[in-house]
């Protein structure tokens, strides 16, 4: 069993979200008080340039659309850029 927590963050570049501290605090609160797996999906304004902070803060999934389909070099390049950024945030 699990629970999905979706946070819509249209202003992902704002100072209060950029560090991921709000997401980290929220995750810690839910995970300490829950007896089940908590899945966190970050959505809204996510790009390869800013997804690392969300991954580092504990997001399990990134819901991206525009950043993939509207990428200047095409969707495949966007997916590669996301994969590189995510691996970097995970220390891989």
N, C-alpha and C positions, 0 to 999 in steps of 0.2 A: 504494500500500500504506500501511497505517497500523496503529496499535495503539491500543486503548482502555484507558484507565486509569480505573477507577472507585474513588472514595474514599467510603466510607460515613462520614458525620459526624453521628452522632446528637446530639452536644453542640456544635452549631455556634456557640452563644453563648459557649462557654468562652473564656477569655482567650487561650489558646494558638492557637486557630483564628480568633478574631475578626479578627485583623489580616491573615489570609491568608498569613502568613510561611511556615508549614509547606508549604502548597500551592505557593507561589512557589519555595521551595527545591527541592521535589520536581520541579516542572516544569522548572526550569533544569537540574537534573541529567540528566533524561531527554532533554531537547531537545539538550543539548550532546553527548551520547553516542549519539545516534540519527541514522540516515540516512533516516528516514521520518517521516511526520507522526504526531504524538502527539495523540490526542484525550483530553481530560479531562472526565469527567462528575462533577459534584458531586451527591450524593444524601443525603438524610436531614436533616430539621429545617429545610429551606429555606423561607423566606417572603419576601415583597416587602421586608420590613424588613431582612433580613440578606443578601439575595442579591448586593448590590452589592460586598461584600468578596470574594466568590468570583469574580465577573466581573472585578474589578480584579486579582485574583491570577492570572487566566489560564484560568479554567474555560471550556471550549468549549460545554458543555451543562449545563443544570440539570435534574435529574430531580425534578419536583414532582408531588405528587398531593393529599395532604391540604390543602395550602395553597390549592389551586384548588377542590376539591370541597366543602371545609368552610368556605369564606370566608363571612363574615357577610352579605355583599351578593351572593353568588352567584358562580359560576364566571367569568362575563364580567367582573365587577368585579375578580376576582383576576388574570385575564390582563392587564387594563389596568394594574393596579398593578405586576405584574411587568415589563411592557413599559416603564413609566415609570422604574422603579428600574434596569433594565438600561441604558436609554438614558442615564440620569444617570451611572451608573458608567463608561460609555464616553465620557462627555463630549459627548454629542449633545444 
